[in-house]
Amino acid sequence: FKDALNEYAYAAELAGLDYKFSNSVYGLHLTIKGYNSTQIILLEK
């Protein structure tokens, strides 16, 4: 899954965003950190 996002992840890191995937008993957990105005772009991808 992370490999599929590499194209977007590099640009996101340059824009000051960071993301992390982790697993939990409820499924996949996604954490996004950075500027609020640009988080939605990464999340939509």
C-alpha distance matrix in Angstrom:
0.0 3.8 5.4 5.3 6.8 9.2 11.9 12.2 11.7 14.7 16.9 16.1 17.1 20.2 21.0 21.1 17.9 15.8 12.8 11.6 9.5 11.7 12.7 16.1 18.5 17.6 13.8 11.0 12.7 11.8 14.6 15.5 18.6 20.9 23.1 23.2 24.0 20.9 18.3 18.4 17.3 14.0 13.6 14.6 12.0
3.8 0.0 3.8 5.4 5.2 6.5 9.8 10.1 8.7 11.5 14.1 13.3 13.8 17.0 18.1 18.0 15.1 12.8 10.2 9.4 8.4 11.2 13.2 16.8 19.7 19.1 15.6 12.2 12.9 11.3 13.2 13.7 16.3 18.3 20.9 21.5 22.4 19.0 16.7 17.5 16.3 12.7 13.1 14.6 11.9
5.4 3.8 0.0 3.8 5.4 5.3 8.3 10.0 9.4 11.2 14.0 14.2 14.8 17.4 19.0 19.5 17.0 15.2 13.3 12.9 12.1 14.8 16.7 20.3 23.1 22.5 18.8 15.7 16.6 15.0 16.8 16.8 19.2 20.8 23.1 23.9 24.4 20.8 19.0 19.6 17.7 14.4 15.4 16.3 13.0
5.3 5.4 3.8 0.0 3.8 5.7 7.3 8.6 9.3 11.7 13.6 13.8 15.4 17.7 18.8 19.7 17.1 15.8 13.8 14.0 13.1 16.1 17.6 21.0 23.6 22.4 18.7 15.6 16.7 14.8 16.9 16.7 19.4 20.7 22.5 22.9 22.9 19.4 17.7 17.7 15.6 12.6 13.4 13.6 10.1
6.8 5.2 5.4 3.8 0.0 3.8 5.5 5.4 5.8 8.7 10.3 10.1 11.8 14.3 15.1 16.0 13.3 12.3 10.6 11.6 11.5 15.0 17.2 20.5 23.4 22.1 18.6 15.1 15.3 12.8 14.2 13.4 15.9 17.0 18.7 19.3 19.4 15.8 14.2 14.5 12.4 9.2 10.6 11.3 7.9
9.2 6.5 5.3 5.7 3.8 0.0 3.8 5.4 4.8 6.2 8.8 9.6 10.4 12.5 14.2 15.2 13.2 12.3 11.5 12.6 13.3 16.7 19.3 22.7 25.8 24.9 21.5 17.9 17.9 15.2 16.0 14.9 16.6 17.4 19.3 20.5 20.5 16.8 15.7 16.7 14.3 11.2 13.4 14.3 10.9
11.9 9.8 8.3 7.3 5.5 3.8 0.0 3.8 5.7 6.2 7.3 9.2 10.8 12.0 13.4 15.3 13.8 13.9 13.7 15.5 16.3 19.9 22.4 25.7 28.7 27.5 24.0 20.5 20.4 17.5 18.2 16.4 18.0 18.0 19.2 20.4 19.7 15.9 15.6 16.1 13.1 10.8 13.5 13.6 10.0
12.2 10.1 10.0 8.6 5.4 5.4 3.8 0.0 3.8 5.6 5.4 6.1 8.7 10.1 10.6 12.5 10.7 11.2 11.1 13.6 14.8 18.5 21.2 24.3 27.3 25.8 22.6 19.0 18.4 15.1 15.4 13.3 14.8 14.6 15.6 16.6 16.0 12.2 11.8 12.4 9.4 7.1 10.1 10.6 7.5
11.7 8.7 9.4 9.3 5.8 4.8 5.7 3.8 0.0 3.8 5.5 4.9 6.1 8.6 9.7 10.5 8.5 8.2 8.3 10.6 12.4 16.1 19.2 22.3 25.6 24.5 21.5 17.7 16.7 13.4 13.2 11.2 12.4 12.7 14.5 16.0 16.1 12.4 11.5 13.1 10.9 7.9 10.7 12.3 9.7
14.7 11.5 11.2 11.7 8.7 6.2 6.2 5.6 3.8 0.0 3.8 5.4 5.2 6.4 8.8 10.1 9.4 9.7 11.0 13.4 15.6 19.1 22.4 25.6 29.0 28.1 25.0 21.3 20.1 16.8 16.3 14.0 14.3 13.9 15.5 17.6 17.4 13.7 13.8 15.7 13.1 10.7 14.0 15.4 12.8
16.9 14.1 14.0 13.6 10.3 8.8 7.3 5.4 5.5 3.8 0.0 3.8 5.5 5.1 6.3 8.9 8.7 10.4 12.1 15.2 17.5 21.2 24.4 27.3 30.7 29.4 26.5 22.8 21.4 17.8 17.0 14.1 14.1 12.8 13.5 15.6 14.7 11.1 12.0 13.7 10.8 9.4 13.1 14.1 11.9
16.1 13.3 14.2 13.8 10.1 9.6 9.2 6.1 4.9 5.4 3.8 0.0 3.8 5.4 5.0 6.4 5.2 7.1 8.9 12.3 14.9 18.5 21.8 24.5 27.9 26.5 23.9 20.2 18.4 14.7 13.5 10.4 10.4 9.3 10.3 12.3 12.1 8.4 8.7 10.9 8.9 6.9 10.4 12.3 10.8
17.1 13.8 14.8 15.4 11.8 10.4 10.8 8.7 6.1 5.2 5.5 3.8 0.0 3.8 5.3 5.1 5.0 6.0 8.8 11.9 15.0 18.3 21.9 24.7 28.3 27.3 24.8 21.1 19.0 15.5 13.8 11.0 10.2 9.2 11.1 13.8 14.3 11.0 11.1 14.0 12.4 10.2 13.4 15.7 14.2
20.2 17.0 17.4 17.7 14.3 12.5 12.0 10.1 8.6 6.4 5.1 5.4 3.8 0.0 3.8 5.4 7.3 9.4 12.4 15.6 18.7 22.1 25.7 28.4 32.0 31.0 28.4 24.7 22.7 19.1 17.3 14.2 12.9 10.9 11.8 14.8 14.5 11.5 12.7 15.5 13.5 12.2 15.7 17.5 16.0
21.0 18.1 19.0 18.8 15.1 14.2 13.4 10.6 9.7 8.8 6.3 5.0 5.3 3.8 0.0 3.8 5.8 9.1 12.1 15.7 18.8 22.2 25.6 28.1 31.5 30.2 27.9 24.2 21.9 18.2 16.2 12.6 11.1 8.5 8.5 11.4 10.8 8.0 9.8 12.6 11.0 10.5 13.8 15.6 14.9
21.1 18.0 19.5 19.7 16.0 15.2 15.3 12.5 10.5 10.1 8.9 6.4 5.1 5.4 3.8 0.0 3.8 6.8 10.3 13.8 17.3 20.3 23.9 26.1 29.6 28.5 26.6 23.0 20.3 16.7 14.1 10.7 8.4 5.8 7.0 10.5 11.2 8.9 9.7 13.2 12.6 11.4 14.2 16.7 16.3
17.9 15.1 17.0 17.1 13.3 13.2 13.8 10.7 8.5 9.4 8.7 5.2 5.0 7.3 5.8 3.8 0.0 3.8 6.8 10.5 13.8 16.9 20.4 22.6 26.1 24.9 22.8 19.2 16.6 12.9 10.6 7.1 5.7 4.4 6.7 9.3 10.5 7.8 7.2 10.7 10.4 8.6 10.9 13.8 13.5
15.8 12.8 15.2 15.8 12.3 12.3 13.9 11.2 8.2 9.7 10.4 7.1 6.0 9.4 9.1 6.8 3.8 0.0 3.8 7.0 10.6 13.6 17.2 19.5 23.1 22.3 20.2 16.6 14.0 10.6 8.2 5.8 5.1 6.3 9.6 11.6 13.5 10.9 9.2 12.4 12.5 9.7 11.3 14.6 14.0
12.8 10.2 13.3 13.8 10.6 11.5 13.7 11.1 8.3 11.0 12.1 8.9 8.8 12.4 12.1 10.3 6.8 3.8 0.0 3.8 7.0 10.1 13.6 16.1 19.6 18.7 16.5 12.8 10.4 7.1 5.4 4.4 6.1 8.7 11.9 12.8 14.9 12.3 9.5 12.1 12.4 9.1 9.6 13.1 12.5
11.6 9.4 12.9 14.0 11.6 12.6 15.5 13.6 10.6 13.4 15.2 12.3 11.9 15.6 15.7 13.8 10.5 7.0 3.8 0.0 3.8 6.6 10.2 12.9 16.5 16.1 13.9 10.3 8.1 5.8 5.2 6.7 8.7 11.9 15.2 16.0 18.2 15.9 12.8 14.9 15.5 12.0 11.8 15.2 14.5
9.5 8.4 12.1 13.1 11.5 13.3 16.3 14.8 12.4 15.6 17.5 14.9 15.0 18.7 18.8 17.3 13.8 10.6 7.0 3.8 0.0 3.8 6.9 10.0 13.5 13.1 10.4 6.9 5.7 4.8 6.5 9.1 11.9 15.2 18.2 18.4 20.6 18.2 14.9 16.2 16.8 13.3 12.3 15.3 14.5
11.7 11.2 14.8 16.1 15.0 16.7 19.9 18.5 16.1 19.1 21.2 18.5 18.3 22.1 22.2 20.3 16.9 13.6 10.1 6.6 3.8 0.0 3.8 6.7 10.4 10.8 8.6 6.0 5.1 6.6 8.3 11.6 14.2 17.8 20.9 20.9 23.4 21.4 17.9 19.2 20.2 16.8 15.4 18.4 17.9
12.7 13.2 16.7 17.6 17.2 19.3 22.4 21.2 19.2 22.4 24.4 21.8 21.9 25.7 25.6 23.9 20.4 17.2 13.6 10.2 6.9 3.8 0.0 3.8 7.0 7.8 5.8 4.7 5.7 8.7 11.1 14.6 17.5 21.1 24.0 23.6 26.1 24.2 20.6 21.4 22.6 19.3 17.4 20.0 19.7
16.1 16.8 20.3 21.0 20.5 22.7 25.7 24.3 22.3 25.6 27.3 24.5 24.7 28.4 28.1 26.1 22.6 19.5 16.1 12.9 10.0 6.7 3.8 0.0 3.8 5.2 5.2 6.3 6.7 10.4 12.5 16.2 18.9 22.6 25.4 24.6 27.3 25.9 22.2 22.8 24.5 21.6 19.2 21.8 22.0
18.5 19.7 23.1 23.6 23.4 25.8 28.7 27.3 25.6 29.0 30.7 27.9 28.3 32.0 31.5 29.6 26.1 23.1 19.6 16.5 13.5 10.4 7.0 3.8 0.0 3.8 5.7 8.5 9.7 13.5 15.8 19.5 22.3 26.0 28.6 27.5 30.1 28.9 25.1 25.4 27.2 24.5 21.8 24.1 24.5
17.6 19.1 22.5 22.4 22.1 24.9 27.5 25.8 24.5 28.1 29.4 26.5 27.3 31.0 30.2 28.5 24.9 22.3 18.7 16.1 13.1 10.8 7.8 5.2 3.8 0.0 3.8 7.0 8.3 12.0 14.6 18.1 21.1 24.7 26.9 25.4 27.8 26.7 22.9 22.8 24.7 22.3 19.3 21.3 22.1
13.8 15.6 18.8 18.7 18.6 21.5 24.0 22.6 21.5 25.0 26.5 23.9 24.8 28.4 27.9 26.6 22.8 20.2 16.5 13.9 10.4 8.6 5.8 5.2 5.7 3.8 0.0 3.8 6.5 9.9 13.1 16.4 19.8 23.2 25.6 24.3 26.5 24.9 21.2 21.0 22.5 19.8 17.0 18.9 19.2
11.0 12.2 15.7 15.6 15.1 17.9 20.5 19.0 17.7 21.3 22.8 20.2 21.1 24.7 24.2 23.0 19.2 16.6 12.8 10.3 6.9 6.0 4.7 6.3 8.5 7.0 3.8 0.0 3.8 6.6 10.1 13.2 16.6 20.0 22.4 21.4 23.5 21.7 18.0 18.1 19.3 16.4 13.9 16.1 16.1
12.7 12.9 16.6 16.7 15.3 17.9 20.4 18.4 16.7 20.1 21.4 18.4 19.0 22.7 21.9 20.3 16.6 14.0 10.4 8.1 5.7 5.1 5.7 6.7 9.7 8.3 6.5 3.8 0.0 3.8 6.6 10.1 13.3 16.8 19.3 18.4 20.8 19.3 15.5 16.1 17.8 14.9 12.6 15.4 15.8
11.8 11.3 15.0 14.8 12.8 15.2 17.5 15.1 13.4 16.8 17.8 14.7 15.5 19.1 18.2 16.7 12.9 10.6 7.1 5.8 4.8 6.6 8.7 10.4 13.5 12.0 9.9 6.6 3.8 0.0 3.8 6.6 10.1 13.4 15.8 15.1 17.4 15.6 11.9 12.8 14.3 11.3 9.3 12.6 12.9
14.6 13.2 16.8 16.9 14.2 16.0 18.2 15.4 13.2 16.3 17.0 13.5 13.8 17.3 16.2 14.1 10.6 8.2 5.4 5.2 6.5 8.3 11.1 12.5 15.8 14.6 13.1 10.1 6.6 3.8 0.0 3.8 6.7 10.2 13.0 12.7 15.5 14.0 10.4 12.3 14.0 11.3 10.0 13.7 14.3
15.5 13.7 16.8 16.7 13.4 14.9 16.4 13.3 11.2 14.0 14.1 10.4 11.0 14.2 12.6 10.7 7.1 5.8 4.4 6.7 9.1 11.6 14.6 16.2 19.5 18.1 16.4 13.2 10.1 6.6 3.8 0.0 3.8 6.8 9.4 9.4 12.0 10.3 7.0 9.5 11.1 8.6 8.2 12.0 12.7
18.6 16.3 19.2 19.4 15.9 16.6 18.0 14.8 12.4 14.3 14.1 10.4 10.2 12.9 11.1 8.4 5.7 5.1 6.1 8.7 11.9 14.2 17.5 18.9 22.3 21.1 19.8 16.6 13.3 10.1 6.7 3.8 0.0 3.8 7.1 8.2 11.2 10.0 7.6 11.0 12.6 10.6 11.1 14.7 15.4
20.9 18.3 20.8 20.7 17.0 17.4 18.0 14.6 12.7 13.9 12.8 9.3 9.2 10.9 8.5 5.8 4.4 6.3 8.7 11.9 15.2 17.8 21.1 22.6 26.0 24.7 23.2 20.0 16.8 13.4 10.2 6.8 3.8 0.0 3.8 6.3 8.8 7.8 6.9 10.6 11.7 10.7 12.0 15.2 15.9
23.1 20.9 23.1 22.5 18.7 19.3 19.2 15.6 14.5 15.5 13.5 10.3 11.1 11.8 8.5 7.0 6.7 9.6 11.9 15.2 18.2 20.9 24.0 25.4 28.6 26.9 25.6 22.4 19.3 15.8 13.0 9.4 7.1 3.8 0.0 3.8 5.6 5.7 6.4 9.6 10.8 11.1 12.5 15.0 16.2
23.2 21.5 23.9 22.9 19.3 20.5 20.4 16.6 16.0 17.6 15.6 12.3 13.8 14.8 11.4 10.5 9.3 11.6 12.8 16.0 18.4 20.9 23.6 24.6 27.5 25.4 24.3 21.4 18.4 15.1 12.7 9.4 8.2 6.3 3.8 0.0 3.8 5.5 5.3 7.5 9.9 10.7 11.1 13.4 15.5
24.0 22.4 24.4 22.9 19.4 20.5 19.7 16.0 16.1 17.4 14.7 12.1 14.3 14.5 10.8 11.2 10.5 13.5 14.9 18.2 20.6 23.4 26.1 27.3 30.1 27.8 26.5 23.5 20.8 17.4 15.5 12.0 11.2 8.8 5.6 3.8 0.0 3.8 5.9 6.9 8.3 10.4 11.3 12.6 14.7
20.9 19.0 20.8 19.4 15.8 16.8 15.9 12.2 12.4 13.7 11.1 8.4 11.0 11.5 8.0 8.9 7.8 10.9 12.3 15.9 18.2 21.4 24.2 25.9 28.9 26.7 24.9 21.7 19.3 15.6 14.0 10.3 10.0 7.8 5.7 5.5 3.8 0.0 3.8 5.5 5.5 7.1 9.0 10.4 11.7
18.3 16.7 19.0 17.7 14.2 15.7 15.6 11.8 11.5 13.8 12.0 8.7 11.1 12.7 9.8 9.7 7.2 9.2 9.5 12.8 14.9 17.9 20.6 22.2 25.1 22.9 21.2 18.0 15.5 11.9 10.4 7.0 7.6 6.9 6.4 5.3 5.9 3.8 0.0 3.8 5.4 5.5 6.2 8.7 10.3
18.4 17.5 19.6 17.7 14.5 16.7 16.1 12.4 13.1 15.7 13.7 10.9 14.0 15.5 12.6 13.2 10.7 12.4 12.1 14.9 16.2 19.2 21.4 22.8 25.4 22.8 21.0 18.1 16.1 12.8 12.3 9.5 11.0 10.6 9.6 7.5 6.9 5.5 3.8 0.0 3.8 5.5 4.9 6.0 8.7
17.3 16.3 17.7 15.6 12.4 14.3 13.1 9.4 10.9 13.1 10.8 8.9 12.4 13.5 11.0 12.6 10.4 12.5 12.4 15.5 16.8 20.2 22.6 24.5 27.2 24.7 22.5 19.3 17.8 14.3 14.0 11.1 12.6 11.7 10.8 9.9 8.3 5.5 5.4 3.8 0.0 3.8 5.5 5.3 6.6
14.0 12.7 14.4 12.6 9.2 11.2 10.8 7.1 7.9 10.7 9.4 6.9 10.2 12.2 10.5 11.4 8.6 9.7 9.1 12.0 13.3 16.8 19.3 21.6 24.5 22.3 19.8 16.4 14.9 11.3 11.3 8.6 10.6 10.7 11.1 10.7 10.4 7.1 5.5 5.5 3.8 0.0 3.8 5.5 5.3
13.6 13.1 15.4 13.4 10.6 13.4 13.5 10.1 10.7 14.0 13.1 10.4 13.4 15.7 13.8 14.2 10.9 11.3 9.6 11.8 12.3 15.4 17.4 19.2 21.8 19.3 17.0 13.9 12.6 9.3 10.0 8.2 11.1 12.0 12.5 11.1 11.3 9.0 6.2 4.9 5.5 3.8 0.0 3.8 5.4
14.6 14.6 16.3 13.6 11.3 14.3 13.6 10.6 12.3 15.4 14.1 12.3 15.7 17.5 15.6 16.7 13.8 14.6 13.1 15.2 15.3 18.4 20.0 21.8 24.1 21.3 18.9 16.1 15.4 12.6 13.7 12.0 14.7 15.2 15.0 13.4 12.6 10.4 8.7 6.0 5.3 5.5 3.8 0.0 3.8
12.0 11.9 13.0 10.1 7.9 10.9 10.0 7.5 9.7 12.8 11.9 10.8 14.2 16.0 14.9 16.3 13.5 14.0 12.5 14.5 14.5 17.9 19.7 22.0 24.5 22.1 19.2 16.1 15.8 12.9 14.3 12.7 15.4 15.9 16.2 15.5 14.7 11.7 10.3 8.7 6.6 5.3 5.4 3.8 0.0
